[in-house]
Amino acid sequence: MTKDKLLAVNNLRTSFFTDAGEVRAVDGISFDLYRGETLGIVGESGSGKSVTALSLMRLIPSPGRILEGSVEYFPEEVPAGVNLQELPRKAMRRYRGSELAMIFQEPMSSLNPVFRCGEQVAEGMRHHLKLSKSEAKARALALFEEVQLPDPARIYQAYPHQLSGGQKQRVMIAMAMSCKPGVLIADEPTTALDVTVQKAILELMAKVKTELGSSVIFITHDLGVISEIADRVLVMYKGKIVEEGRVETLFSNPKHPYTKSLLACRPPLNYRLKRLPVVSDFMEVKKTDDGAVEIQEKAVTLEAVIRGQRVPAMEQLRRSRMLKQQTPILKVSNLQTWFPAKHNFWGKPKDFIRAVDDVSFEVYPGETLGLVGESGCGKTTLGRSLLGLAPVRSGRVEYKG
């Protein structure tokens, strides 16, 4: 990371005006982004992370409005910088996508449902990089391979509804990286991905950052990911930045009570809790007469909170044995859900995608059954099959007999 400033955000304020009044989603934040840096932004849902990203791109939907502040971008060809907030709408389009690109949090609402996925990725390259149709297609197929999409040629021709959630997310990542932007804003980019693909995507983003000298703003709830990839971290709470620092310092010695509570609320892997710790266990939030937020740290340790919620090992074992003595509430036997992949001349299927193939399991009353697997392995289709929302080929689903 160099100290060459690429983006400077000063006193940015974005509000949404509703019948209930003004909601200050981003409340006067300021920060810098340096060339080659990965800046992490963390905070719970509603803290203002995504609205910050949308404000940088000038994509705030109605009834939202950017009230004040500046976002200065410093490309190499304009050392003095460009204030993105003051650009005319048409001029901003030149920067959006080519200089600043964004991986959106929800790919289903970000991809156009009436255009094929490949066409949507190629469109930006044809517009910003002036590539021919064949060159843009070749580059899109190469990107699909880089983000580990299976059968890139099929994905290129597919519509968004024909892909799994994880596959749509990878199409969005390919689209954002297609024009080699100077700033890549990633809003929860790996949320819908399994850990193997997540690792590949993070490595790919790191590679692009290194090769192009780009910078990344990485927004996530996953503190583990942030600790691995970020150089600096901003902690947001109720539209404000409450703490900022180098990632190693912030994780080892957090100063603000909200940062401490975020780190404490990570689910433990080696024991079970009656409930997970929450922010209110560690801090109290009060509103002053002028509407400002006042945070008070509680005199309690993480160890004390966990000790009060920890489930004893013997109680877990006894509960597990009791569950197995009951009659299953749900029994699934040899379930198969296949989708036609190829048709013959007469329109009859001659090849299938075996989304769910001979799956059997039982669920007992009061039990929580975890279902894990890579993106596209059939988890969602299995759930839809249980509800009769997907065409079951064979098998049996019994609920309460």
KEKE-3310 file (N, C-alpha, C; in steps of 0.2 Angstrom, whole numbers, plus 5000, padded with zeros to 4 digits):
npx = (5004:5003:5005:4998:4984:4968:4955:4944:4934:4923:4914:4901:4884:4869:4852:4835:4819:4804:4787:4787:4797:4814:4827:4843:4854:4868:4879:4887:4901:4919:4933:4948:4954:4967:4979:4980:4976:4966:4951:4941:4924:4914:4900:4884:4868:4859:4868:4873:4882:4880:4873:4882:4891:4883:4881:4894:4894:4884:4870:4859:4843:4826:4816:4828:4842:4857:4864:4874:4892:4908:4915:4930:4939:4954:4961:4975:4977:4971:4978:4974:4961:4944:4928:4916:4903:4899:4898:4890:4875:4877:4891:4895:4892:4902:4912:4907:4907:4918:4929:4925:4918:4905:4901:4886:4875:4863:4861:4850:4841:4849:4854:4848:4832:4828:4838:4851:4864:4878:4877:4875:4886:4895:4891:4895:4909:4909:4905:4913:4926:4927:4927:4925:4910:4913:4925:4922:4913:4922:4931:4922:4918:4931:4932:4921:4927:4937:4930:4926:4914:4903:4904:4905:4901:4887:4882:4884:4874:4863:4848:4846:4836:4839:4850:4859:4859:4872:4879:4873:4879:4892:4892:4889:4901:4910:4906:4908:4922:4925:4929:4941:4942:4947:4943:4936:4921:4915:4901:4896:4901:4903:4894:4883:4891:4899:4913:4924:4923:4922:4935:4942:4937:4941:4954:4956:4951:4961:4972:4968:4968:4982:4988:4982:4984:4973:4961:4951:4935:4929:4914:4907:4899:4906:4918:4929:4934:4937:4948:4957:4959:4959:4967:4965:4952:4935:4923:4906:4892:4875:4875:4887:4905:4913:4925:4941:4955:4971:4970:4975:4978:4965:4958:4965:4966:4953:4945:4933:4917:4907:4914:4921:4910:4905:4915:4914:4902:4904:4899:4903:4914:4917:4908:4891:4878:4864:4859:4865:4878:4873:4874:4868:4871:4883:4884:4875:4863:4858:4847:4850:4843:4844:4843:4854:4865:4870:4882:4885:4896:4894:4898:4904:4911:4916:4918:4909:4897:4896:4897:4885:4876:4880:4878:4878:4888:4882:4869:4867:4869:4859:4848:4849:4848:4835:4828:4830:4822:4809:4795:4799:4796:4797:4800:4810:4812:4823:4822:4821:4824:4825:4830:4827:4841:4845:4836:4828:4825:4811:4808:4808:4815:4833:4843:4848:4849:4854:4848:4843:4847:4842:4840:4839:4833:4829:4819:4818:4805:4808:4821:4835:4841:4855:4860:4872:4884:4892:4889:4876:4874:4862:4854:4845:4835:4831:4824:4814:4808:4803:4792:4784:4787:4795:4798:4796:4804:4804:4802:4798:4790:4786:4776:4773:4768)
npy = (4994:5011:5028:5036:5045:5040:5042:5053:5056:5068:5074:5067:5066:5057:5056:5048:5053:5050:5047:5046:5054:5061:5050:5047:5040:5040:5049:5062:5057:5055:5050:5043:5034:5025:5022:5005:5000:4990:4994:4990:4990:4988:4983:4982:4977:4990:5000:5009:5005:5000:5011:5021:5016:5016:5030:5034:5030:5037:5032:5033:5028:5035:5038:5044:5055:5064:5075:5083:5086:5079:5069:5065:5060:5054:5051:5045:5053:5065:5074:5084:5080:5075:5080:5070:5072:5083:5082:5082:5072:5064:5065:5058:5045:5041:5038:5029:5012:5011:5018:5018:5004:4993:4979:4973:4970:4961:4951:4946:4957:4966:4961:4962:4955:4952:4951:4941:4934:4934:4944:4956:4957:4959:4971:4983:4982:4985:4997:5005:5001:5000:4989:4976:4966:4953:4952:4957:4947:4936:4941:4941:4927:4923:4929:4923:4911:4914:4917:4905:4900:4886:4879:4890:4894:4891:4898:4911:4912:4910:4916:4927:4920:4907:4903:4898:4907:4909:4908:4919:4929:4928:4931:4944:4949:4946:4956:4968:4968:4968:4980:4984:4993:5008:5009:4997:4993:4983:4976:4965:4954:4940:4934:4925:4914:4898:4892:4888:4893:4906:4909:4908:4919:4930:4929:4932:4945:4951:4949:4956:4969:4970:4969:4980:4990:4995:5000:4994:4994:4986:4979:4971:4958:4949:4946:4938:4937:4951:4952:4945:4951:4965:4981:4993:4997:5003:5006:5006:5014:5017:5026:5033:5034:5026:5021:5019:5011:5002:4985:4975:4981:4986:4974:4967:4977:4984:5000:5007:5004:4999:4992:4983:4975:4970:4962:4953:4946:4936:4920:4906:4892:4880:4877:4877:4890:4896:4908:4919:4931:4949:4966:4974:4968:4973:4987:5002:5012:5028:5042:5059:5075:5083:5074:5067:5053:5044:5034:5021:5012:4996:4989:4975:4959:4949:4936:4934:4936:4926:4915:4915:4911:4899:4882:4868:4853:4841:4843:4846:4833:4826:4832:4829:4815:4814:4819:4810:4799:4802:4802:4805:4822:4826:4816:4811:4802:4795:4806:4814:4827:4833:4843:4847:4847:4846:4845:4834:4834:4833:4840:4833:4829:4824:4824:4828:4839:4834:4840:4837:4822:4807:4809:4807:4809:4813:4823:4828:4833:4849:4850:4857:4856:4857:4862:4860:4865:4866:4880:4878:4865:4860:4863:4874:4870:4858:4862:4869:4858:4851:4859:4858:4867:4864:4853:4837:4822:4809:4799:4802:4812:4814:4822:4824:4810)
npz = (5000:4996:5000:4992:4989:4984:4985:4993:5006:5013:5026:5023:5021:5021:5019:5022:5018:5025:5029:5043:5046:5045:5041:5046:5037:5034:5043:5042:5039:5037:5028:5021:5006:5001:4987:4981:4993:5004:5011:5025:5030:5043:5053:5061:5053:5046:5050:5041:5031:5018:5012:5012:5003:4991:4991:4987:4974:4969:4969:4976:4980:4979:4993:4996:4999:4995:5006:5009:5008:5001:4988:4983:4969:4964:4950:4940:4928:4932:4943:4952:4956:4956:4960:4963:4967:4962:4948:4933:4929:4917:4915:4926:4923:4916:4925:4933:4934:4926:4932:4946:4953:4958:4968:4971:4985:4984:4972:4964:4962:4956:4944:4927:4924:4911:4902:4895:4905:4901:4891:4899:4906:4896:4891:4898:4896:4882:4881:4890:4888:4874:4867:4854:4849:4849:4856:4868:4872:4873:4883:4894:4895:4899:4912:4919:4920:4929:4940:4944:4939:4934:4918:4908:4895:4895:4906:4901:4891:4899:4908:4923:4932:4930:4937:4952:4968:4972:4960:4953:4961:4958:4944:4946:4952:4942:4933:4939:4940:4927:4919:4925:4937:4946:4959:4968:4975:4986:4992:5004:4996:4996:5003:4999:4995:4995:5006:4999:4986:4991:4996:4984:4977:4985:4984:4970:4969:4977:4968:4957:4963:4966:4953:4945:4953:4960:4972:4986:4993:5006:5011:5025:5036:5041:5052:5052:5038:5036:5044:5038:5025:5025:5026:5033:5045:5046:5058:5059:5066:5068:5057:5059:5059:5072:5076:5069:5062:5060:5054:5062:5074:5078:5080:5090:5101:5103:5105:5106:5114:5106:5095:5103:5107:5095:5091:5102:5099:5090:5084:5094:5091:5098:5108:5115:5115:5125:5119:5107:5112:5112:5106:5115:5127:5131:5129:5132:5124:5123:5119:5117:5122:5111:5101:5098:5098:5112:5119:5131:5140:5147:5163:5161:5158:5143:5146:5157:5152:5143:5151:5158:5148:5143:5138:5147:5144:5147:5147:5134:5128:5134:5129:5116:5115:5120:5109:5099:5103:5099:5087:5070:5064:5051:5037:5024:5010:4998:4989:4973:4962:4946:4932:4915:4904:4891:4875:4863:4845:4845:4856:4868:4884:4884:4892:4909:4923:4938:4951:4965:4971:4975:4990:5007:5024:5041:5052:5068:5081:5088:5084:5076:5060:5051:5035:5023:5010:4994:4983:4972:4974:4977:4988:4990:4980:4986:4998:4991:4985:4996:4999:4988:4978:4968:4954:4958:4955:4959:4975:4992:5004:5020:5032:5048:5048)
capx = (5000:5006:5001:4995:4977:4964:4948:4944:4926:4922:4907:4896:4878:4864:4846:4829:4814:4798:4781:4789:4802:4821:4832:4850:4858:4875:4878:4893:4907:4924:4938:4952:4956:4974:4980:4982:4973:4959:4948:4935:4919:4910:4895:4878:4863:4856:4873:4875:4888:4878:4871:4889:4894:4878:4882:4900:4892:4878:4865:4854:4836:4821:4816:4834:4845:4864:4862:4880:4898:4911:4918:4935:4942:4961:4964:4982:4977:4969:4981:4970:4955:4937:4923:4911:4896:4897:4898:4883:4873:4880:4898:4896:4891:4909:4916:4903:4908:4925:4933:4922:4913:4902:4897:4880:4873:4858:4862:4844:4838:4854:4854:4841:4829:4826:4844:4856:4870:4884:4876:4875:4893:4899:4888:4900:4915:4908:4903:4919:4933:4926:4928:4920:4905:4917:4931:4918:4911:4928:4933:4917:4919:4937:4930:4917:4931:4941:4926:4924:4907:4904:4901:4904:4897:4880:4881:4884:4867:4857:4845:4847:4832:4841:4856:4858:4860:4879:4881:4872:4883:4899:4891:4890:4908:4914:4903:4911:4929:4927:4932:4947:4941:4952:4940:4931:4917:4912:4896:4895:4902:4904:4888:4880:4895:4902:4919:4929:4922:4924:4942:4945:4935:4945:4961:4955:4950:4968:4976:4966:4971:4989:4990:4980:4985:4967:4959:4945:4931:4926:4909:4904:4897:4911:4924:4935:4936:4940:4954:4962:4960:4959:4973:4962:4945:4931:4918:4900:4886:4870:4877:4893:4911:4914:4932:4945:4962:4974:4966:4978:4977:4958:4956:4969:4965:4948:4944:4926:4913:4903:4919:4922:4904:4905:4920:4912:4896:4905:4897:4909:4914:4919:4903:4885:4875:4857:4858:4872:4878:4871:4877:4865:4874:4890:4883:4868:4862:4853:4846:4850:4837:4844:4842:4861:4865:4875:4884:4888:4899:4892:4904:4903:4916:4914:4918:4903:4891:4896:4896:4878:4872:4883:4874:4882:4889:4878:4862:4866:4869:4852:4843:4850:4845:4827:4825:4830:4817:4803:4794:4801:4791:4798:4804:4811:4815:4825:4820:4824:4822:4829:4828:4830:4847:4845:4830:4829:4822:4804:4807:4808:4822:4837:4849:4845:4853:4851:4849:4843:4847:4841:4841:4835:4835:4824:4820:4814:4802:4812:4828:4838:4845:4859:4861:4877:4886:4894:4884:4874:4874:4855:4851:4838:4831:4829:4819:4808:4805:4799:4786:4780:4788:4800:4795:4799:4804:4802:4803:4793:4790:4781:4776:4768:4765)
capy = (5000:5017:5034:5040:5045:5039:5044:5057:5057:5073:5076:5064:5065:5055:5054:5046:5056:5046:5050:5046:5059:5060:5045:5049:5034:5042:5055:5066:5053:5057:5045:5042:5028:5025:5018:4999:4998:4987:4997:4986:4993:4984:4986:4978:4979:4997:5005:5014:5003:5000:5017:5024:5013:5019:5037:5035:5029:5042:5028:5033:5028:5039:5045:5046:5061:5066:5082:5087:5082:5079:5063:5067:5055:5056:5047:5047:5058:5071:5074:5088:5076:5076:5079:5066:5074:5089:5080:5081:5065:5061:5064:5053:5038:5039:5036:5024:5006:5010:5020:5015:4998:4990:4972:4974:4965:4957:4950:4945:4963:4970:4959:4963:4948:4950:4950:4935:4936:4936:4951:4961:4958:4962:4978:4988:4982:4988:5005:5009:4999:5001:4982:4974:4961:4946:4954:4958:4940:4932:4943:4939:4920:4922:4931:4918:4905:4916:4917:4898:4898:4880:4879:4897:4896:4890:4904:4917:4912:4910:4922:4926:4916:4900:4902:4898:4913:4910:4909:4926:4933:4927:4935:4951:4950:4947:4962:4973:4968:4968:4986:4985:4999:5010:5008:4992:4993:4976:4976:4958:4950:4933:4931:4919:4909:4893:4894:4886:4899:4913:4909:4909:4926:4935:4929:4935:4952:4953:4948:4962:4975:4970:4970:4986:4996:4997:5000:4990:4995:4979:4979:4964:4957:4943:4949:4934:4939:4957:4951:4942:4954:4972:4985:4997:4995:5008:5003:5011:5013:5022:5031:5037:5030:5026:5019:5018:5009:4997:4979:4971:4985:4986:4967:4966:4982:4989:5006:5009:4999:4995:4988:4977:4971:4967:4956:4948:4943:4931:4914:4902:4885:4874:4876:4880:4895:4897:4913:4922:4938:4954:4972:4977:4965:4976:4994:5005:5018:5033:5048:5065:5080:5086:5069:5064:5046:5043:5027:5020:5005:4992:4986:4968:4956:4944:4930:4934:4935:4919:4910:4915:4908:4893:4876:4863:4848:4835:4845:4845:4826:4823:4834:4825:4808:4814:4820:4803:4795:4804:4801:4811:4826:4826:4811:4812:4796:4794:4812:4816:4833:4834:4848:4845:4851:4846:4842:4831:4837:4833:4843:4829:4829:4819:4825:4831:4842:4831:4845:4833:4815:4801:4812:4804:4811:4814:4829:4827:4839:4853:4849:4861:4852:4861:4859:4864:4862:4872:4884:4874:4858:4857:4865:4878:4866:4853:4866:4870:4852:4849:4864:4857:4872:4862:4847:4831:4817:4803:4800:4803:4817:4813:4827:4821:4804)
capz = (5000:4996:5003:4987:4991:4978:4986:4999:5008:5018:5029:5019:5024:5017:5023:5019:5021:5025:5033:5050:5047:5042:5044:5045:5036:5034:5047:5042:5039:5033:5027:5015:5003:4997:4981:4983:5000:5005:5017:5027:5033:5047:5058:5061:5048:5047:5053:5036:5027:5011:5010:5011:4996:4986:4990:4983:4967:4967:4967:4981:4978:4982:4995:4999:4996:4998:5008:5009:5008:4995:4987:4978:4966:4961:4945:4938:4923:4935:4950:4956:4959:4953:4965:4960:4969:4958:4941:4930:4928:4911:4916:4932:4920:4913:4930:4936:4931:4923:4938:4952:4951:4964:4968:4975:4990:4982:4964:4960:4961:4953:4937:4923:4922:4904:4898:4897:4910:4898:4888:4904:4908:4890:4889:4901:4892:4875:4882:4893:4885:4867:4864:4849:4852:4850:4861:4875:4874:4875:4890:4899:4896:4903:4919:4921:4922:4934:4946:4945:4937:4930:4911:4907:4889:4897:4910:4896:4888:4904:4912:4930:4936:4928:4940:4959:4971:4972:4953:4951:4964:4954:4938:4948:4953:4935:4930:4943:4938:4919:4916:4928:4940:4951:4966:4968:4981:4987:4997:5006:4990:4997:5008:4996:4992:5000:5008:4994:4981:4994:4996:4977:4975:4989:4981:4964:4971:4979:4962:4953:4966:4965:4946:4943:4958:4962:4979:4987:4999:5007:5017:5027:5043:5043:5054:5050:5032:5036:5048:5033:5019:5025:5029:5038:5046:5049:5062:5058:5070:5067:5052:5060:5060:5079:5077:5063:5063:5056:5056:5068:5081:5080:5083:5096:5106:5102:5110:5107:5117:5100:5092:5108:5107:5089:5092:5107:5097:5085:5087:5096:5087:5102:5113:5113:5120:5125:5114:5106:5115:5107:5107:5121:5133:5132:5129:5132:5119:5125:5115:5121:5121:5104:5096:5097:5101:5118:5120:5138:5140:5153:5167:5161:5153:5138:5150:5162:5148:5140:5157:5159:5142:5140:5139:5149:5140:5149:5145:5127:5127:5136:5124:5109:5116:5120:5102:5095:5105:5097:5080:5066:5062:5044:5035:5017:5007:4991:4985:4967:4958:4940:4928:4909:4902:4884:4872:4856:4840:4846:4862:4874:4887:4883:4897:4915:4929:4944:4957:4971:4968:4980:4996:5013:5030:5046:5056:5074:5084:5092:5082:5071:5056:5047:5028:5020:5004:4989:4979:4966:4976:4978:4995:4989:4977:4991:5001:4987:4984:5002:4999:4982:4973:4962:4951:4961:4950:4963:4982:4997:5009:5025:5037:5054:5045)
cpx = (5004:5002:4998:4987:4973:4957:4948:4936:4926:4915:4901:4890:4872:4858:4840:4824:4807:4793:4783:4794:4809:4824:4839:4854:4865:4875:4885:4900:4912:4930:4942:4953:4962:4975:4983:4980:4967:4956:4942:4931:4914:4905:4888:4873:4860:4861:4875:4880:4886:4876:4877:4891:4889:4879:4888:4898:4886:4872:4860:4847:4831:4818:4822:4837:4852:4863:4868:4886:4901:4914:4923:4939:4949:4964:4971:4982:4974:4971:4977:4964:4949:4932:4917:4904:4894:4897:4891:4882:4877:4888:4900:4896:4898:4913:4913:4904:4915:4930:4931:4917:4911:4899:4892:4878:4868:4858:4856:4841:4843:4855:4847:4838:4828:4832:4848:4862:4876:4883:4877:4882:4897:4897:4893:4906:4915:4908:4910:4925:4933:4928:4923:4915:4909:4922:4927:4916:4917:4931:4928:4917:4925:4936:4926:4921:4935:4937:4923:4917:4908:4901:4900:4900:4889:4878:4880:4877:4861:4855:4846:4843:4834:4847:4854:4860:4868:4882:4879:4877:4890:4898:4892:4897:4912:4912:4907:4919:4931:4930:4939:4947:4947:4950:4935:4927:4913:4907:4893:4895:4902:4899:4885:4884:4898:4910:4925:4929:4924:4931:4945:4943:4939:4952:4961:4955:4957:4972:4974:4969:4978:4991:4988:4982:4979:4966:4952:4942:4927:4921:4907:4903:4903:4918:4931:4938:4940:4947:4959:4964:4961:4966:4971:4955:4941:4925:4912:4895:4881:4872:4884:4899:4913:4922:4935:4952:4965:4971:4969:4978:4970:4956:4959:4968:4960:4947:4937:4922:4909:4908:4920:4916:4903:4909:4918:4906:4897:4903:4903:4908:4914:4914:4897:4882:4868:4855:4864:4872:4876:4874:4874:4868:4880:4889:4876:4868:4856:4853:4846:4844:4838:4844:4849:4861:4871:4876:4887:4890:4897:4898:4903:4908:4913:4913:4911:4897:4890:4894:4889:4874:4875:4879:4879:4882:4884:4871:4861:4866:4862:4847:4843:4847:4837:4824:4825:4825:4810:4802:4796:4795:4791:4802:4804:4815:4816:4822:4824:4821:4827:4826:4831:4835:4847:4839:4832:4825:4814:4803:4806:4815:4826:4843:4846:4851:4850:4852:4848:4842:4848:4843:4836:4837:4828:4825:4815:4811:4807:4819:4829:4843:4849:4860:4866:4880:4888:4888:4882:4873:4867:4851:4845:4833:4827:4823:4813:4804:4801:4792:4782:4781:4793:4797:4799:4798:4801:4804:4797:4794:4784:4781:4770:4764:4761)
cpy = (5006:5022:5038:5040:5045:5042:5047:5059:5062:5075:5073:5063:5063:5053:5052:5050:5053:5050:5050:5051:5057:5054:5046:5043:5035:5049:5059:5062:5056:5051:5045:5035:5029:5020:5011:4996:4995:4990:4993:4991:4988:4987:4982:4980:4985:5002:5010:5012:5003:5007:5022:5022:5016:5026:5038:5035:5033:5038:5027:5033:5033:5034:5047:5052:5062:5073:5086:5083:5082:5072:5065:5061:5057:5051:5049:5053:5065:5072:5078:5085:5079:5075:5076:5068:5080:5088:5080:5074:5061:5060:5059:5046:5036:5036:5030:5017:5005:5012:5018:5010:4996:4983:4973:4968:4959:4956:4949:4952:4968:4968:4960:4956:4946:4950:4944:4938:4938:4943:4957:4962:4962:4969:4983:4988:4986:4995:5008:5007:4999:4994:4980:4968:4955:4947:4954:4951:4936:4934:4941:4932:4919:4924:4926:4912:4907:4916:4910:4897:4891:4881:4886:4899:4895:4896:4910:4917:4912:4916:4921:4921:4908:4898:4902:4905:4914:4911:4916:4930:4933:4931:4942:4953:4951:4953:4968:4974:4969:4974:4988:4992:5001:5009:5003:4992:4986:4976:4968:4954:4943:4930:4925:4913:4904:4895:4893:4892:4905:4914:4911:4917:4931:4935:4932:4942:4955:4953:4955:4968:4976:4972:4977:4992:4999:4997:4997:4993:4989:4980:4972:4964:4952:4946:4945:4936:4946:4956:4949:4947:4962:4975:4989:4995:5001:5004:5008:5009:5019:5028:5035:5032:5031:5024:5017:5016:5004:4990:4976:4975:4985:4979:4965:4970:4987:4994:5007:5003:4995:4990:4982:4972:4967:4961:4951:4944:4938:4924:4909:4895:4879:4873:4879:4885:4894:4902:4916:4929:4943:4961:4975:4974:4969:4984:4996:5011:5022:5039:5054:5070:5083:5081:5065:5057:5046:5036:5026:5013:5002:4989:4978:4965:4951:4938:4929:4933:4928:4914:4909:4912:4902:4887:4871:4857:4842:4837:4844:4838:4823:4825:4830:4818:4808:4815:4814:4798:4796:4801:4807:4815:4827:4820:4811:4806:4796:4800:4813:4822:4834:4839:4846:4850:4851:4842:4839:4836:4838:4837:4839:4829:4823:4819:4829:4834:4839:4835:4842:4826:4810:4804:4809:4807:4812:4820:4828:4833:4842:4853:4854:4857:4857:4858:4863:4861:4868:4875:4879:4867:4855:4859:4869:4874:4860:4856:4867:4864:4850:4853:4863:4863:4870:4855:4841:4826:4810:4804:4801:4808:4816:4819:4825:4815:4805)
cpz = (5000:4999:4998:4987:4984:4979:4993:5001:5014:5020:5025:5023:5019:5021:5019:5022:5020:5029:5040:5051:5044:5046:5042:5044:5036:5037:5047:5043:5035:5033:5021:5013:4999:4992:4983:4990:4999:5012:5019:5031:5037:5051:5056:5055:5051:5050:5047:5031:5019:5008:5009:5004:4990:4985:4986:4976:4965:4965:4972:4979:4982:4988:4998:4996:4999:5000:5008:5009:5001:4994:4981:4976:4963:4956:4943:4933:4926:4942:4954:4959:4955:4959:4962:4962:4965:4951:4939:4929:4923:4912:4921:4929:4917:4918:4933:4932:4928:4929:4944:4950:4958:4963:4973:4980:4988:4974:4960:4958:4957:4945:4934:4922:4915:4899:4900:4901:4906:4894:4893:4906:4902:4889:4892:4898:4885:4876:4885:4890:4877:4864:4859:4853:4854:4855:4868:4877:4877:4882:4895:4900:4901:4911:4922:4924:4929:4941:4948:4944:4932:4923:4909:4901:4891:4901:4906:4893:4893:4906:4919:4934:4935:4932:4948:4962:4971:4965:4951:4955:4960:4948:4940:4949:4947:4932:4933:4941:4931:4917:4920:4932:4945:4958:4965:4975:4981:4993:4999:4999:4990:5002:5005:4994:4997:5001:5003:4989:4984:4994:4989:4975:4979:4986:4974:4964:4973:4973:4958:4956:4965:4958:4943:4947:4961:4970:4980:4994:5001:5013:5018:5034:5045:5045:5053:5043:5032:5039:5043:5027:5019:5028:5034:5039:5048:5052:5062:5063:5070:5063:5053:5061:5068:5080:5070:5065:5059:5059:5062:5075:5083:5083:5089:5102:5104:5107:5111:5109:5111:5097:5097:5108:5101:5089:5096:5104:5092:5088:5089:5093:5092:5108:5111:5118:5119:5120:5113:5110:5109:5110:5114:5128:5135:5132:5129:5128:5122:5120:5119:5119:5114:5099:5095:5101:5106:5119:5127:5138:5147:5156:5167:5156:5149:5142:5154:5158:5145:5145:5158:5154:5140:5142:5141:5145:5141:5147:5138:5125:5129:5131:5118:5110:5116:5113:5098:5097:5103:5090:5076:5064:5054:5042:5027:5015:5000:4986:4979:4963:4952:4936:4921:4907:4894:4881:4865:4851:4841:4853:4869:4877:4886:4888:4903:4920:4935:4951:4964:4968:4974:4987:5001:5019:5034:5050:5062:5077:5089:5090:5076:5067:5051:5040:5025:5014:4999:4985:4973:4968:4977:4984:4994:4985:4981:4995:4997:4985:4990:5002:4993:4977:4968:4960:4953:4956:4953:4970:4986:5002:5014:5031:5042:5051:5039)
residu = (MET:THR:LYS:ASP:LYS:LEU:LEU:ALA:VAL:ASN:ASN:LEU:ARG:THR:SER:PHE:PHE:THR:ASP:ALA:GLY:GLU:VAL:ARG:ALA:VAL:ASP:GLY:ILE:SER:PHE:ASP:LEU:TYR:ARG:GLY:GLU:THR:LEU:GLY:ILE:VAL:GLY:GLU:SER:GLY:SER:GLY:LYS:SER:VAL:THR:ALA:LEU:SER:LEU:MET:ARG:LEU:ILE:PRO:SER:PRO:GLY:ARG:ILE:LEU:GLU:GLY:SER:VAL:GLU:TYR:PHE:PRO:GLU:GLU:VAL:PRO:ALA:GLY:VAL:ASN:LEU:GLN:GLU:LEU:PRO:ARG:LYS:ALA:MET:ARG:ARG:TYR:ARG:GLY:SER:GLU:LEU:ALA:MET:ILE:PHE:GLN:GLU:PRO:MET:SER:SER:LEU:ASN:PRO:VAL:PHE:ARG:CYS:GLY:GLU:GLN:VAL:ALA:GLU:GLY:MET:ARG:HIS:HIS:LEU:LYS:LEU:SER:LYS:SER:GLU:ALA:LYS:ALA:ARG:ALA:LEU:ALA:LEU:PHE:GLU:GLU:VAL:GLN:LEU:PRO:ASP:PRO:ALA:ARG:ILE:TYR:GLN:ALA:TYR:PRO:HIS:GLN:LEU:SER:GLY:GLY:GLN:LYS:GLN:ARG:VAL:MET:ILE:ALA:MET:ALA:MET:SER:CYS:LYS:PRO:GLY:VAL:LEU:ILE:ALA:ASP:GLU:PRO:THR:THR:ALA:LEU:ASP:VAL:THR:VAL:GLN:LYS:ALA:ILE:LEU:GLU:LEU:MET:ALA:LYS:VAL:LYS:THR:GLU:LEU:GLY:SER:SER:VAL:ILE:PHE:ILE:THR:HIS:ASP:LEU:GLY:VAL:ILE:SER:GLU:ILE:ALA:ASP:ARG:VAL:LEU:VAL:MET:TYR:LYS:GLY:LYS:ILE:VAL:GLU:GLU:GLY:ARG:VAL:GLU:THR:LEU:PHE:SER:ASN:PRO:LYS:HIS:PRO:TYR:THR:LYS:SER:LEU:LEU:ALA:CYS:ARG:PRO:PRO:LEU:ASN:TYR:ARG:LEU:LYS:ARG:LEU:PRO:VAL:VAL:SER:ASP:PHE:MET:GLU:VAL:LYS:LYS:THR:ASP:ASP:GLY:ALA:VAL:GLU:ILE:GLN:GLU:LYS:ALA:VAL:THR:LEU:GLU:ALA:VAL:ILE:ARG:GLY:GLN:ARG:VAL:PRO:ALA:MET:GLU:GLN:LEU:ARG:ARG:SER:ARG:MET:LEU:LYS:GLN:GLN:THR:PRO:ILE:LEU:LYS:VAL:SER:ASN:LEU:GLN:THR:TRP:PHE:PRO:ALA:LYS:HIS:ASN:PHE:TRP:GLY:LYS:PRO:LYS:ASP:PHE:ILE:ARG:ALA:VAL:ASP:ASP:VAL:SER:PHE:GLU:VAL:TYR:PRO:GLY:GLU:THR:LEU:GLY:LEU:VAL:GLY:GLU:SER:GLY:CYS:GLY:LYS:THR:THR:LEU:GLY:ARG:SER:LEU:LEU:GLY:LEU:ALA:PRO:VAL:ARG:SER:GLY:ARG:VAL:GLU:TYR:LYS:GLY)
# end
